[in-house]
C-alpha cells in the first residue's frame, strides 16, 4: 500500500494527489507510516530514516548496500519506468 500511495502522490490527477496526501497524513498521525526496505525488508524505526531512490522516488532502501544490490538486481531495468513524469 505504501508504494501505491507514494505513486498516487505524484499523479497528474490533482484529485488523486489530494486523496493520497490525506491518506498518508492519516497514517502518519496514527504512527502507521513506517516504510520497509525494498531489498531486505527491514522496517524503519522512525519516519524518514530510510532513503528513496534518487531517480524514481518509488523504492525505499535502509542502506547504500541494499540500494546497490537492488540496482544490480532488477531495479536498474525498472527505474526509468517508475520515475514520475
C-alpha positions, 0 to 999 in steps of 0.5 A, a space after each residue: 500500500 505504501 508504494 501505491 500511495 507514494 505513486 498516487 502522490 505524484 499523479 497528474 490527477 490533482 484529485 488523486 494527489 489530494 486523496 493520497 496526501 490525506 491518506 498518508 497524513 492519516 497514517 502518519 498521525 496514527 504512527 502507521 507510516 513506517 516504510 520497509 526496505 525494498 531489498 531486505 525488508 527491514 522496517 524503519 524505526 522512525 519516519 524518514 530514516 530510510 532513503 528513496 531512490 534518487 531517480 524514481 522516488 518509488 523504492 525505499 532502501 535502509 542502506 547504500 548496500 541494499 540500494 546497490 544490490 537492488 540496482 544490480 538486481 532488477 531495479 536498474 531495468 525498472 527505474 526509468 519506468 517508475 520515475 514520475 513524469 
